[in-house]
Amino acid sequence: IIFCTSPFQVLVAKEVAKVVSENFIGIYLKMSDDKRQSIYAKKMQDFCEEVFVLEGRNTLEKVHTFLRDKEIKKLYLASLDNPIALNIFNPDSMNLYTFDDGSTSIVPLNLYTQNFERGIPYTNFTLREVMSLSNRHYTVFEDCILFPKEKQVFLKLHLEPSHFHRAKNGKKISVFLGQFLGSLLYQEDLEITQKITAKILIEQEIDYYYPHPRVPLNPYQDKLKEARFCFEEEIYLLLEEYEFVEVHGFYSTSLLLVKNIEGVSVHGYRTFLTTHESNVFAKRGVPYQNVSQSDTPVDIVMPVYNGAETI
């Protein structure tokens, strides 16, 4: 079984399939109504003998019914705490292998590196047990921090289409990669994300806003771009029409994966909710600028004792 929950995971899963040469059954769990969810679920047919798409209610019941007559020996998983995938994993009869799930591979403080002892719902596993059971981790990041180096297998994404023809017309376009800041559980974080994103779209005169495939946060209808591809593939469509593409965002791994393509420049924005992630990406070559929630300037007067020069 190779289990995916996002378009990016499908891109990595395809490279995994090339390396290991297994006969895969693909399972895709749809996490939103974004059209790319269905498109990339279908793309799994390129490297899987059979693909099963999970959506709606009763997903646990559906997946167990689907697998009832199948003997599963190996599970390949990117979402390390996904209860649906781990509910079908039996460590006594199966081997577990893992692969990349976006920025969690390179940002030290994330949902996979904190609270190791938390239990995975509907299973008897803790996060620590899941990570220790992984026999091998397949990654497209040379500095993946989730697993020790001896467990890692480096993959190179080959995404440039064979029929790609780069534009040489001097035209330029700027795009913004949508992302949720903070926690999806808090309405306040939603409002902050919308406010800061809208501010950047206006100030930077962004042409297109690309929504995140797993987060339905798309109030920017005048700039909204309905994409058919993961941005790592979408970029080549843009470069066939525009010679120069400016890519703006918070800390999407797309910024890292497209920044060295000819004609592409990347621009990151550091907010009070993303300081840690921004610093990690800045060290990897993404230029950052600060963006505040408010436009109100504040002066801070600080009394000190014999420390004026230091301050």
Short mmCIF file of the C-alpha atoms (twelve columns), coordinates in Angstrom:
data_MODEL
# 
_entry.id   MODEL 
# 
loop_
_atom_site.group_PDB 
_atom_site.id 
_atom_site.type_symbol 
_atom_site.label_atom_id 
_atom_site.label_alt_id 
_atom_site.label_comp_id 
_atom_site.label_asym_id 
_atom_site.label_seq_id 
_atom_site.Cartn_x 
_atom_site.Cartn_y 
_atom_site.Cartn_z 
_atom_site.pdbx_PDB_model_num 
ATOM 1   C CA . ILE A 1   0.000   0.000  0.000   1 
ATOM 2   C CA . ILE A 2   1.195   3.525  -0.729  1 
ATOM 3   C CA . PHE A 3   -0.977  6.048  1.125   1 
ATOM 4   C CA . CYS A 4   -1.265  9.713  0.063   1 
ATOM 5   C CA . THR A 5   -3.259  12.699 1.303   1 
ATOM 6   C CA . SER A 6   -1.953  15.548 -0.892  1 
ATOM 7   C CA . PRO A 7   -0.774  16.304 -4.451  1 
ATOM 8   C CA . PHE A 8   2.803   16.834 -3.223  1 
ATOM 9   C CA . GLN A 9   2.798   13.411 -1.583  1 
ATOM 10  C CA . VAL A 10  1.778   11.881 -4.921  1 
ATOM 11  C CA . LEU A 11  4.786   13.527 -6.604  1 
ATOM 12  C CA . VAL A 12  7.120   12.002 -4.016  1 
ATOM 13  C CA . ALA A 13  5.285   8.660  -4.058  1 
ATOM 14  C CA . LYS A 14  5.859   8.402  -7.810  1 
ATOM 15  C CA . GLU A 15  9.610   8.743  -7.254  1 
ATOM 16  C CA . VAL A 16  9.441   6.163  -4.457  1 
ATOM 17  C CA . ALA A 17  7.729   3.735  -6.822  1 
ATOM 18  C CA . LYS A 18  10.536  4.189  -9.376  1 
ATOM 19  C CA . VAL A 19  13.175  3.325  -6.776  1 
ATOM 20  C CA . VAL A 20  11.613  0.330  -5.020  1 
ATOM 21  C CA . SER A 21  9.858   -1.356 -7.978  1 
ATOM 22  C CA . GLU A 22  6.982   -2.751 -5.912  1 
ATOM 23  C CA . ASN A 23  3.506   -3.668 -7.122  1 
ATOM 24  C CA . PHE A 24  1.575   -0.907 -5.393  1 
ATOM 25  C CA . ILE A 25  -2.028  -0.463 -4.428  1 
ATOM 26  C CA . GLY A 26  -2.597  3.268  -3.998  1 
ATOM 27  C CA . ILE A 27  -4.935  4.778  -1.431  1 
ATOM 28  C CA . TYR A 28  -5.698  8.505  -1.638  1 
ATOM 29  C CA . LEU A 29  -7.503  10.199 1.249   1 
ATOM 30  C CA . LYS A 30  -9.142  13.430 0.068   1 
ATOM 31  C CA . MET A 31  -8.659  16.203 2.637   1 
ATOM 32  C CA . SER A 32  -10.673 18.929 0.870   1 
ATOM 33  C CA . ASP A 33  -12.876 19.598 -2.158  1 
ATOM 34  C CA . ASP A 34  -10.016 21.190 -4.140  1 
ATOM 35  C CA . LYS A 35  -10.046 19.824 -7.722  1 
ATOM 36  C CA . ARG A 36  -6.358  18.903 -7.455  1 
ATOM 37  C CA . GLN A 37  -7.270  16.267 -4.877  1 
ATOM 38  C CA . SER A 38  -9.163  14.247 -7.510  1 
ATOM 39  C CA . ILE A 39  -6.621  14.977 -10.259 1 
ATOM 40  C CA . TYR A 40  -3.683  13.676 -8.228  1 
ATOM 41  C CA . ALA A 41  -5.606  10.714 -6.887  1 
ATOM 42  C CA . LYS A 42  -6.084  9.705  -10.527 1 
ATOM 43  C CA . LYS A 43  -2.376  10.307 -11.237 1 
ATOM 44  C CA . MET A 44  -1.572  7.486  -8.812  1 
ATOM 45  C CA . GLN A 45  -2.756  5.118  -11.541 1 
ATOM 46  C CA . ASP A 46  0.541   5.875  -13.320 1 
ATOM 47  C CA . PHE A 47  2.490   3.853  -10.742 1 
ATOM 48  C CA . CYS A 48  -0.158  1.761  -8.959  1 
ATOM 49  C CA . GLU A 49  -1.945  -1.376 -10.144 1 
ATOM 50  C CA . GLU A 50  -5.106  -0.194 -8.392  1 
ATOM 51  C CA . VAL A 51  -6.161  3.075  -6.744  1 
ATOM 52  C CA . PHE A 52  -8.811  3.515  -4.065  1 
ATOM 53  C CA . VAL A 53  -10.038 7.032  -3.229  1 
ATOM 54  C CA . LEU A 54  -11.322 7.682  0.284   1 
ATOM 55  C CA . GLU A 55  -13.694 10.579 0.916   1 
ATOM 56  C CA . GLY A 56  -16.749 11.495 2.949   1 
ATOM 57  C CA . ARG A 57  -17.807 9.685  6.098   1 
ATOM 58  C CA . ASN A 58  -17.018 6.225  7.452   1 
ATOM 59  C CA . THR A 59  -13.553 6.173  5.877   1 
ATOM 60  C CA . LEU A 60  -12.263 3.572  8.344   1 
ATOM 61  C CA . GLU A 61  -15.068 1.198  7.442   1 
ATOM 62  C CA . LYS A 62  -14.551 1.842  3.711   1 
ATOM 63  C CA . VAL A 63  -10.824 1.162  3.739   1 
ATOM 64  C CA . HIS A 64  -11.178 -2.065 5.730   1 
ATOM 65  C CA . THR A 65  -13.872 -3.282 3.327   1 
ATOM 66  C CA . PHE A 66  -11.602 -2.486 0.373   1 
ATOM 67  C CA . LEU A 67  -8.653  -4.388 1.890   1 
ATOM 68  C CA . ARG A 68  -10.663 -7.321 3.229   1 
ATOM 69  C CA . ASP A 69  -9.373  -9.895 0.699   1 
ATOM 70  C CA . LYS A 70  -5.897  -8.412 0.207   1 
ATOM 71  C CA . GLU A 71  -2.667  -9.539 1.831   1 
ATOM 72  C CA . ILE A 72  -0.624  -6.435 2.642   1 
ATOM 73  C CA . LYS A 73  3.084   -6.827 3.354   1 
ATOM 74  C CA . LYS A 74  4.302   -3.232 3.239   1 
ATOM 75  C CA . LEU A 75  2.802   0.183  3.975   1 
ATOM 76  C CA . TYR A 76  4.358   3.368  2.547   1 
ATOM 77  C CA . LEU A 77  3.152   6.464  4.384   1 
ATOM 78  C CA . ALA A 78  3.909   10.215 4.392   1 
ATOM 79  C CA . SER A 79  1.445   11.485 7.021   1 
ATOM 80  C CA . LEU A 80  3.080   9.894  10.067  1 
ATOM 81  C CA . ASP A 81  0.107   10.474 12.387  1 
ATOM 82  C CA . ASN A 82  -2.728  9.672  9.991   1 
ATOM 83  C CA . PRO A 83  -5.171  7.465  11.932  1 
ATOM 84  C CA . ILE A 84  -6.822  6.017  8.797   1 
ATOM 85  C CA . ALA A 85  -3.534  4.744  7.361   1 
ATOM 86  C CA . LEU A 86  -2.173  3.533  10.686  1 
ATOM 87  C CA . ASN A 87  -5.420  1.758  11.515  1 
ATOM 88  C CA . ILE A 88  -4.668  -0.711 8.694   1 
ATOM 89  C CA . PHE A 89  -1.026  -1.184 9.747   1 
ATOM 90  C CA . ASN A 90  -0.183  -4.420 11.547  1 
ATOM 91  C CA . PRO A 91  3.466   -4.405 12.696  1 
ATOM 92  C CA . ASP A 92  3.378   -8.198 13.171  1 
ATOM 93  C CA . SER A 93  2.739   -8.875 9.484   1 
ATOM 94  C CA . MET A 94  3.698   -5.647 7.673   1 
ATOM 95  C CA . ASN A 95  6.766   -3.473 7.223   1 
ATOM 96  C CA . LEU A 96  6.442   0.323  7.415   1 
ATOM 97  C CA . TYR A 97  8.234   2.764  5.094   1 
ATOM 98  C CA . THR A 98  7.815   6.537  5.123   1 
ATOM 99  C CA . PHE A 99  8.289   9.448  2.723   1 
ATOM 100 C CA . ASP A 100 8.064   13.260 2.683   1 
ATOM 101 C CA . ASP A 101 5.063   15.279 3.845   1 
ATOM 102 C CA . GLY A 102 6.169   18.833 2.999   1 
ATOM 103 C CA . SER A 103 7.826   21.288 5.391   1 
ATOM 104 C CA . THR A 104 7.794   18.840 8.330   1 
ATOM 105 C CA . SER A 105 10.893  17.264 6.742   1 
ATOM 106 C CA . ILE A 106 13.055  20.351 7.282   1 
ATOM 107 C CA . VAL A 107 11.441  22.544 9.986   1 
ATOM 108 C CA . PRO A 108 12.715  21.275 13.376  1 
ATOM 109 C CA . LEU A 109 9.663   22.321 15.422  1 
ATOM 110 C CA . ASN A 110 6.619   20.677 13.816  1 
ATOM 111 C CA . LEU A 111 3.753   18.305 14.559  1 
ATOM 112 C CA . TYR A 112 6.033   15.261 14.060  1 
ATOM 113 C CA . THR A 113 8.946   16.385 16.253  1 
ATOM 114 C CA . GLN A 114 6.951   17.589 19.250  1 
ATOM 115 C CA . ASN A 115 5.006   15.501 21.762  1 
ATOM 116 C CA . PHE A 116 6.428   12.136 20.665  1 
ATOM 117 C CA . GLU A 117 4.347   10.275 23.198  1 
ATOM 118 C CA . ARG A 118 0.954   11.408 21.918  1 
ATOM 119 C CA . GLY A 119 -1.315  8.586  20.874  1 
ATOM 120 C CA . ILE A 120 -2.634  8.191  17.325  1 
ATOM 121 C CA . PRO A 121 -6.477  8.113  17.417  1 
ATOM 122 C CA . TYR A 122 -8.165  4.785  16.569  1 
ATOM 123 C CA . THR A 123 -4.836  2.928  16.966  1 
ATOM 124 C CA . ASN A 124 -2.596  1.613  19.734  1 
ATOM 125 C CA . PHE A 125 0.440   3.527  18.440  1 
ATOM 126 C CA . THR A 126 2.216   6.578  19.753  1 
ATOM 127 C CA . LEU A 127 3.971   8.911  17.319  1 
ATOM 128 C CA . ARG A 128 7.349   7.740  18.678  1 
ATOM 129 C CA . GLU A 129 6.454   4.101  17.934  1 
ATOM 130 C CA . VAL A 130 5.386   4.919  14.378  1 
ATOM 131 C CA . MET A 131 8.642   6.737  13.630  1 
ATOM 132 C CA . SER A 132 10.752  3.983  15.173  1 
ATOM 133 C CA . LEU A 133 8.910   1.330  13.132  1 
ATOM 134 C CA . SER A 134 9.813   3.032  9.834   1 
ATOM 135 C CA . ASN A 135 12.410  0.881  8.074   1 
ATOM 136 C CA . ARG A 136 13.391  3.586  5.616   1 
ATOM 137 C CA . HIS A 137 12.462  7.192  4.863   1 
ATOM 138 C CA . TYR A 138 12.404  8.484  1.272   1 
ATOM 139 C CA . THR A 139 13.048  12.213 0.980   1 
ATOM 140 C CA . VAL A 140 13.570  14.912 -1.652  1 
ATOM 141 C CA . PHE A 141 15.349  17.118 0.925   1 
ATOM 142 C CA . GLU A 142 19.066  16.558 1.471   1 
ATOM 143 C CA . ASP A 143 18.778  17.976 4.993   1 
ATOM 144 C CA . CYS A 144 15.699  16.057 6.191   1 
ATOM 145 C CA . ILE A 145 15.549  16.219 9.995   1 
ATOM 146 C CA . LEU A 146 12.866  13.619 10.779  1 
ATOM 147 C CA . PHE A 147 14.994  10.465 10.656  1 
ATOM 148 C CA . PRO A 148 18.674  9.584  11.091  1 
ATOM 149 C CA . LYS A 149 20.757  9.680  7.911   1 
ATOM 150 C CA . GLU A 150 21.225  5.917  7.831   1 
ATOM 151 C CA . LYS A 151 17.449  5.517  7.399   1 
ATOM 152 C CA . GLN A 152 17.132  8.063  4.589   1 
ATOM 153 C CA . VAL A 153 17.028  7.509  0.832   1 
ATOM 154 C CA . PHE A 154 17.425  10.692 -1.210  1 
ATOM 155 C CA . LEU A 155 15.108  11.134 -4.208  1 
ATOM 156 C CA . LYS A 156 15.417  13.712 -6.964  1 
ATOM 157 C CA . LEU A 157 12.171  15.135 -8.316  1 
ATOM 158 C CA . HIS A 158 12.124  15.095 -12.129 1 
ATOM 159 C CA . LEU A 159 9.219   17.411 -12.913 1 
ATOM 160 C CA . GLU A 160 10.212  19.390 -16.024 1 
ATOM 161 C CA . PRO A 161 7.998   18.105 -18.877 1 
ATOM 162 C CA . SER A 162 9.775   16.651 -21.901 1 
ATOM 163 C CA . HIS A 163 7.801   19.022 -24.162 1 
ATOM 164 C CA . PHE A 164 8.623   22.139 -22.094 1 
ATOM 165 C CA . HIS A 165 9.465   25.286 -24.120 1 
ATOM 166 C CA . ARG A 166 10.582  28.266 -22.067 1 
ATOM 167 C CA . ALA A 167 9.116   31.679 -23.000 1 
ATOM 168 C CA . LYS A 168 11.598  34.327 -24.167 1 
ATOM 169 C CA . ASN A 169 9.226   37.289 -24.340 1 
ATOM 170 C CA . GLY A 170 10.301  39.459 -21.386 1 
ATOM 171 C CA . LYS A 171 6.870   39.087 -19.754 1 
ATOM 172 C CA . LYS A 172 6.694   38.838 -15.956 1 
ATOM 173 C CA . ILE A 173 4.065   37.568 -13.534 1 
ATOM 174 C CA . SER A 174 3.866   37.411 -9.728  1 
ATOM 175 C CA . VAL A 175 2.015   34.666 -7.845  1 
ATOM 176 C CA . PHE A 176 1.302   33.981 -4.175  1 
ATOM 177 C CA . LEU A 177 1.136   30.488 -2.657  1 
ATOM 178 C CA . GLY A 178 -1.685  30.382 -0.119  1 
ATOM 179 C CA . GLN A 179 -1.013  28.881 3.297   1 
ATOM 180 C CA . PHE A 180 -2.752  28.744 6.668   1 
ATOM 181 C CA . LEU A 181 -0.865  30.403 9.521   1 
ATOM 182 C CA . GLY A 182 -1.231  29.148 13.066  1 
ATOM 183 C CA . SER A 183 -3.815  26.488 13.880  1 
ATOM 184 C CA . LEU A 184 -6.852  25.472 11.848  1 
ATOM 185 C CA . LEU A 185 -8.662  25.088 15.185  1 
ATOM 186 C CA . TYR A 186 -8.685  28.821 15.934  1 
ATOM 187 C CA . GLN A 187 -10.958 31.335 14.201  1 
ATOM 188 C CA . GLU A 188 -8.566  34.110 15.242  1 
ATOM 189 C CA . ASP A 189 -5.714  32.489 13.275  1 
ATOM 190 C CA . LEU A 190 -7.968  32.223 10.235  1 
ATOM 191 C CA . GLU A 191 -8.744  35.929 10.396  1 
ATOM 192 C CA . ILE A 192 -5.055  36.810 10.866  1 
ATOM 193 C CA . THR A 193 -4.073  34.645 7.887   1 
ATOM 194 C CA . GLN A 194 -6.658  36.338 5.666   1 
ATOM 195 C CA . LYS A 195 -5.646  39.809 6.812   1 
ATOM 196 C CA . ILE A 196 -1.897  39.334 6.308   1 
ATOM 197 C CA . THR A 197 -2.347  37.526 2.988   1 
ATOM 198 C CA . ALA A 198 -4.624  40.275 1.652   1 
ATOM 199 C CA . LYS A 199 -2.095  42.889 2.757   1 
ATOM 200 C CA . ILE A 200 0.709   41.192 0.794   1 
ATOM 201 C CA . LEU A 201 -1.478  40.709 -2.285  1 
ATOM 202 C CA . ILE A 202 -2.190  44.449 -2.377  1 
ATOM 203 C CA . GLU A 203 1.243   45.797 -1.447  1 
ATOM 204 C CA . GLN A 204 3.162   43.483 -3.788  1 
ATOM 205 C CA . GLU A 205 0.616   43.800 -6.619  1 
ATOM 206 C CA . ILE A 206 0.279   40.015 -6.901  1 
ATOM 207 C CA . ASP A 207 -1.319  38.772 -10.134 1 
ATOM 208 C CA . TYR A 208 -2.466  35.288 -9.053  1 
ATOM 209 C CA . TYR A 209 -3.300  33.672 -5.721  1 
ATOM 210 C CA . TYR A 210 -2.842  29.880 -5.648  1 
ATOM 211 C CA . PRO A 211 -4.910  28.267 -2.875  1 
ATOM 212 C CA . HIS A 212 -3.447  25.479 -0.765  1 
ATOM 213 C CA . PRO A 213 -4.949  22.140 -1.931  1 
ATOM 214 C CA . ARG A 214 -5.804  21.024 1.609   1 
ATOM 215 C CA . VAL A 215 -7.011  24.330 3.070   1 
ATOM 216 C CA . PRO A 216 -10.252 25.964 1.812   1 
ATOM 217 C CA . LEU A 217 -9.091  29.541 2.368   1 
ATOM 218 C CA . ASN A 218 -9.871  31.387 -0.851  1 
ATOM 219 C CA . PRO A 219 -11.525 34.789 -0.319  1 
ATOM 220 C CA . TYR A 220 -9.375  36.518 -2.953  1 
ATOM 221 C CA . GLN A 221 -11.687 35.937 -5.904  1 
ATOM 222 C CA . ASP A 222 -10.225 38.683 -8.095  1 
ATOM 223 C CA . LYS A 223 -6.798  37.026 -7.985  1 
ATOM 224 C CA . LEU A 224 -7.780  33.384 -7.432  1 
ATOM 225 C CA . LYS A 225 -6.097  30.951 -9.821  1 
ATOM 226 C CA . GLU A 226 -7.736  27.579 -10.315 1 
ATOM 227 C CA . ALA A 227 -4.775  25.266 -10.789 1 
ATOM 228 C CA . ARG A 228 -4.798  21.739 -12.148 1 
ATOM 229 C CA . PHE A 229 -1.343  20.852 -10.886 1 
ATOM 230 C CA . CYS A 230 0.821   20.887 -7.788  1 
ATOM 231 C CA . PHE A 231 2.795   24.142 -7.961  1 
ATOM 232 C CA . GLU A 232 6.066   22.289 -8.546  1 
ATOM 233 C CA . GLU A 233 4.525   21.222 -11.872 1 
ATOM 234 C CA . GLU A 234 2.377   24.333 -12.432 1 
ATOM 235 C CA . ILE A 235 5.511   26.490 -12.548 1 
ATOM 236 C CA . TYR A 236 6.439   25.051 -15.959 1 
ATOM 237 C CA . LEU A 237 3.073   26.080 -17.408 1 
ATOM 238 C CA . LEU A 238 3.720   29.617 -16.195 1 
ATOM 239 C CA . LEU A 239 7.238   29.627 -17.670 1 
ATOM 240 C CA . GLU A 240 5.858   28.668 -21.075 1 
ATOM 241 C CA . GLU A 241 3.797   31.884 -21.012 1 
ATOM 242 C CA . TYR A 242 6.015   34.226 -18.967 1 
ATOM 243 C CA . GLU A 243 9.790   34.542 -19.096 1 
ATOM 244 C CA . PHE A 244 9.994   35.627 -15.441 1 
ATOM 245 C CA . VAL A 245 7.896   34.287 -12.547 1 
ATOM 246 C CA . GLU A 246 7.994   35.798 -9.046  1 
ATOM 247 C CA . VAL A 247 6.806   33.311 -6.430  1 
ATOM 248 C CA . HIS A 248 5.699   34.754 -3.068  1 
ATOM 249 C CA . GLY A 249 4.709   32.855 0.074   1 
ATOM 250 C CA . PHE A 250 5.207   32.188 3.776   1 
ATOM 251 C CA . TYR A 251 7.047   28.883 4.123   1 
ATOM 252 C CA . SER A 252 5.721   26.545 1.445   1 
ATOM 253 C CA . THR A 253 8.309   23.939 0.415   1 
ATOM 254 C CA . SER A 254 7.498   24.965 -3.163  1 
ATOM 255 C CA . LEU A 255 9.675   28.028 -2.528  1 
ATOM 256 C CA . LEU A 256 12.662  25.719 -2.014  1 
ATOM 257 C CA . LEU A 257 11.844  23.353 -4.856  1 
ATOM 258 C CA . VAL A 258 11.398  26.027 -7.574  1 
ATOM 259 C CA . LYS A 259 13.910  28.700 -6.504  1 
ATOM 260 C CA . ASN A 260 16.749  27.405 -8.692  1 
ATOM 261 C CA . ILE A 261 14.706  27.146 -11.903 1 
ATOM 262 C CA . GLU A 262 15.814  29.607 -14.575 1 
ATOM 263 C CA . GLY A 263 13.538  32.662 -14.693 1 
ATOM 264 C CA . VAL A 264 12.079  32.047 -11.207 1 
ATOM 265 C CA . SER A 265 12.610  34.243 -8.146  1 
ATOM 266 C CA . VAL A 266 11.185  33.497 -4.700  1 
ATOM 267 C CA . HIS A 267 10.104  35.915 -1.966  1 
ATOM 268 C CA . GLY A 268 9.250   34.928 1.605   1 
ATOM 269 C CA . TYR A 269 7.279   36.820 4.251   1 
ATOM 270 C CA . ARG A 270 8.029   36.503 7.953   1 
ATOM 271 C CA . THR A 271 5.072   37.022 10.296  1 
ATOM 272 C CA . PHE A 272 4.758   36.815 14.084  1 
ATOM 273 C CA . LEU A 273 3.190   33.364 13.553  1 
ATOM 274 C CA . THR A 274 5.958   32.034 11.286  1 
ATOM 275 C CA . THR A 275 9.237   33.413 12.654  1 
ATOM 276 C CA . HIS A 276 10.763  29.982 13.297  1 
ATOM 277 C CA . GLU A 277 9.797   28.528 9.897   1 
ATOM 278 C CA . SER A 278 10.931  31.680 8.092   1 
ATOM 279 C CA . ASN A 279 14.378  31.507 9.678   1 
ATOM 280 C CA . VAL A 280 14.742  27.875 8.584   1 
ATOM 281 C CA . PHE A 281 13.835  28.731 4.995   1 
ATOM 282 C CA . ALA A 282 16.050  31.830 4.990   1 
ATOM 283 C CA . LYS A 283 19.059  29.650 5.833   1 
ATOM 284 C CA . ARG A 284 18.211  27.612 2.737   1 
ATOM 285 C CA . GLY A 285 18.373  30.594 0.417   1 
ATOM 286 C CA . VAL A 286 14.866  32.102 0.455   1 
ATOM 287 C CA . PRO A 287 15.036  35.920 0.940   1 
ATOM 288 C CA . TYR A 288 12.609  37.160 3.604   1 
ATOM 289 C CA . GLN A 289 11.011  40.412 4.622   1 
ATOM 290 C CA . ASN A 290 8.909   41.120 7.699   1 
ATOM 291 C CA . VAL A 291 5.190   41.753 7.384   1 
ATOM 292 C CA . SER A 292 3.175   42.887 10.377  1 
ATOM 293 C CA . GLN A 293 -0.472  42.335 11.174  1 
ATOM 294 C CA . SER A 294 -0.942  46.044 11.850  1 
ATOM 295 C CA . ASP A 295 0.189   49.207 10.079  1 
ATOM 296 C CA . THR A 296 0.327   51.111 13.378  1 
ATOM 297 C CA . PRO A 297 3.945   52.066 14.252  1 
ATOM 298 C CA . VAL A 298 4.969   51.587 17.873  1 
ATOM 299 C CA . ASP A 299 7.854   53.227 19.776  1 
ATOM 300 C CA . ILE A 300 9.326   51.356 22.734  1 
ATOM 301 C CA . VAL A 301 10.999  53.415 25.488  1 
ATOM 302 C CA . MET A 302 13.171  51.197 27.689  1 
ATOM 303 C CA . PRO A 303 14.837  52.473 30.896  1 
ATOM 304 C CA . VAL A 304 18.246  50.868 31.511  1 
ATOM 305 C CA . TYR A 305 21.000  51.099 34.142  1 
ATOM 306 C CA . ASN A 306 24.485  51.633 32.668  1 
ATOM 307 C CA . GLY A 307 23.467  49.797 29.478  1 
ATOM 308 C CA . ALA A 308 22.723  52.536 26.944  1 
ATOM 309 C CA . GLU A 309 25.569  51.570 24.611  1 
ATOM 310 C CA . THR A 310 24.560  47.892 24.634  1 
ATOM 311 C CA . ILE A 311 20.887  48.676 23.925  1 
# 
